[in-house]
Amino acid sequence: MKSTILRTSSCILFLLALITPVLAGPPLICHRLEIGKAKSLPWIGNSWNLTGNENYDTRNLVRDTLAILDSNPPVIVRMETLRRATLYARNDAQAAKELLTRLHARTESKQADALAWFDLGYLAATYSQWTPKSENNPAAGLDAYALVRKAIGLRGGDPEMEFAAALITLRGPEKEHQEHTQKAMVGAKGDPLLAQNLSLQFLGEKQTVAETLTSKPVR
């Protein structure tokens, strides 16, 4: 219960610290993505956060996460799975480190695999948004955005990866953020799952995700 309160307070403090027309918490953590009935890590309730009543054994976190990623799900399902993995991993430092290590190893054995690079970059981004200055952050020193951009380049363009990059760059750099957002918007016309996620309310605010992304990045 205490850890749940601390996690919730962290997001609230982050929101209050930003002076901007649009409240923007750590979006990779505090914004739950819609994945329909797709398989992901166990989740209770409709909140972005863990309830504190989960009985999930984090000793299985690495195995379960890799199994989902290796099943070739859509990029948005990968994003939500890695978001959940990050929240579970906060209670298991060993699992957090091992998951990042395993994802890093996948890029070495599959250097031309865009999804392997994306998974590593997106996990590094979620770790860094949750504990940006913590020495306990296993992703410290990794350039998450650069890894995601590498994945986009290998993929030859992917609207859902562009969406991920737009969320990562919500606080800038502005030019790149606008480019990723535009490509995601265009691609959403042929991607119902992406279109649905763009239409959701962002962090419970009045603005939708699409409206937030098209606003000037928060500094």
C-alpha positions in Angstrom: 0.0 0.0 0.0 2.8 2.4 0.9 4.6 1.7 -2.4 1.4 2.4 -4.3 1.0 5.8 -2.6 4.6 6.7 -3.3 4.3 5.8 -7.0 1.0 7.8 -7.3 2.5 10.8 -5.5 5.5 10.7 -7.8 3.3 11.2 -10.9 1.2 13.9 -9.1 4.4 15.9 -8.2 5.7 15.6 -11.7 2.4 17.0 -13.1 2.4 19.9 -10.6 5.9 20.7 -11.4 5.2 21.5 -15.1 4.0 25.0 -16.0 2.2 24.3 -19.3 -1.2 24.6 -20.9 -1.4 20.9 -21.0 -0.5 18.8 -17.9 2.0 16.2 -19.1 3.2 13.6 -16.6 5.7 10.9 -17.6 3.6 9.6 -20.5 5.3 6.3 -21.0 4.4 5.4 -17.4 1.3 7.4 -16.4 -0.7 6.9 -19.6 -2.1 3.4 -20.1 -2.4 2.4 -23.7 -5.4 0.6 -25.2 -4.6 -2.9 -26.5 -8.0 -4.5 -26.7 -7.9 -8.2 -26.0 -4.2 -8.6 -27.0 -2.1 -10.6 -24.6 0.2 -8.7 -22.2 1.4 -8.9 -18.7 -1.4 -9.3 -16.0 -3.3 -6.1 -15.1 -6.0 -5.4 -12.6 -8.5 -2.5 -13.0 -8.5 0.4 -15.4 -6.0 2.7 -13.7 -2.5 3.4 -15.1 -0.9 2.1 -12.0 -0.6 -1.1 -10.1 -3.4 -1.5 -7.5 -1.2 -3.1 -4.8 -3.4 -6.2 -4.9 -1.5 -8.0 -7.7 -0.2 -11.4 -6.9 2.1 -11.5 -9.9 5.5 -13.2 -9.3 8.1 -10.9 -10.7 10.5 -13.9 -10.9 8.6 -14.6 -14.1 8.8 -11.1 -15.4 11.6 -11.5 -17.8 10.4 -14.8 -19.2 6.8 -13.6 -19.6 7.8 -10.3 -21.1 10.1 -11.9 -23.7 7.4 -14.5 -24.6 5.0 -11.7 -25.4 7.5 -9.7 -27.4 8.6 -12.8 -29.3 5.0 -13.5 -30.3 5.2 -10.6 -32.7 2.5 -8.3 -31.3 1.7 -4.8 -32.7 4.1 -2.1 -31.6 1.5 -0.5 -29.3 1.0 -3.9 -27.5 4.8 -4.0 -27.1 4.7 -0.4 -25.6 2.0 -1.3 -23.1 3.7 -4.5 -22.2 7.0 -2.7 -21.5 5.1 0.0 -19.5 3.6 -2.7 -17.3 7.0 -4.5 -17.0 8.6 -1.3 -15.8 6.0 -0.9 -13.0 6.4 -4.5 -11.9 10.2 -4.2 -12.1 10.2 -1.3 -9.7 9.5 -3.9 -7.0 12.3 -6.2 -8.2 15.6 -4.6 -9.0 17.1 -7.9 -10.2 14.3 -8.4 -12.7 14.6 -4.8 -13.9 18.3 -5.3 -14.7 17.9 -8.7 -16.2 15.1 -7.6 -18.5 17.2 -4.8 -19.9 20.2 -7.1 -20.2 18.2 -9.7 -22.2 16.7 -7.1 -24.5 20.2 -5.7 -25.1 21.4 -9.2 -25.9 18.6 -9.5 -28.5 20.0 -6.5 -30.4 23.4 -8.1 -30.6 22.1 -11.4 -32.0 19.6 -9.7 -34.2 21.3 -6.5 -35.4 18.9 -6.0 -38.4 15.8 -6.6 -36.3 14.0 -3.3 -35.9 11.7 -4.7 -33.2 14.6 -5.8 -31.1 16.1 -2.3 -31.2 12.7 -0.8 -30.5 12.0 -2.9 -27.4 15.4 -2.0 -25.9 14.9 1.7 -26.6 11.4 1.8 -25.4 12.2 0.0 -22.1 15.2 2.3 -21.6 12.8 5.2 -22.1 10.3 4.0 -19.6 13.0 3.2 -17.0 14.4 6.7 -17.5 11.1 8.5 -17.2 10.3 6.7 -14.0 13.7 7.1 -12.3 15.5 9.8 -14.4 18.2 10.6 -11.9 18.4 7.4 -9.9 21.6 5.4 -9.8 19.3 2.4 -9.6 18.2 3.0 -13.1 19.6 0.1 -15.2 19.2 2.1 -18.4 21.4 5.0 -17.2 23.7 5.9 -20.0 21.5 4.5 -22.8 20.1 6.9 -25.4 16.6 5.6 -25.6 15.4 8.0 -28.3 18.4 7.1 -30.5 17.6 3.4 -30.2 14.0 4.0 -31.2 15.0 6.1 -34.1 17.4 3.3 -35.2 14.4 1.0 -35.1 12.3 3.3 -37.2 15.1 3.5 -39.7 15.5 -0.3 -39.9 11.7 -0.7 -40.1 11.5 1.7 -43.0 8.8 3.8 -41.3 6.2 2.5 -38.9 3.3 4.7 -37.6 3.1 3.1 -34.2 6.9 3.5 -33.8 6.5 7.1 -34.8 3.8 7.4 -32.1 6.2 6.0 -29.5 8.9 8.4 -30.6 6.4 11.3 -30.4 5.6 10.4 -26.8 9.3 10.1 -25.9 10.0 13.6 -27.4 6.9 15.2 -25.8 9.3 17.5 -24.0 11.5 18.0 -27.1 13.4 18.3 -29.3 10.5 20.1 -30.9 11.4 19.6 -34.6 11.7 15.9 -34.3 8.6 15.7 -32.1 6.5 17.4 -34.7 7.9 15.1 -37.4 7.1 12.0 -35.5 3.7 13.2 -34.6 2.8 14.1 -38.2 3.9 10.6 -39.4 1.9 9.0 -36.6 -1.2 11.0 -37.5 -1.0 10.1 -41.2 -0.4 6.5 -40.4 -3.3 6.3 -38.1 -5.7 6.6 -41.0 -4.9 3.0 -41.9 -4.2 1.7 -38.3 -7.4 1.4 -36.2 -5.5 0.6 -33.0 -3.3 3.7 -33.3 -6.3 5.8 -34.2 -8.0 4.6 -31.1 -5.1 5.4 -28.9 -4.7 8.9 -30.4 -8.4 9.6 -29.5 -8.0 8.7 -25.8 -7.9 11.3 -23.1 -4.3 12.0 -22.1 -3.6 11.4 -18.4 -7.3 11.9 -17.6 -7.2 15.5 -18.9 -9.6 17.1 -21.3 -7.2 17.0 -24.2 -6.9 13.8 -26.3 -3.5 12.2 -26.9 -3.6 13.6 -30.5 -4.3 17.1 -29.2 -1.5 16.8 -26.6 1.0 15.6 -29.2 0.2 18.4 -31.6 0.7 21.0 -28.9 4.1 22.7 -28.5 6.4 20.3 -26.6 6.7 21.0 -22.9 10.0 22.5 -21.8 
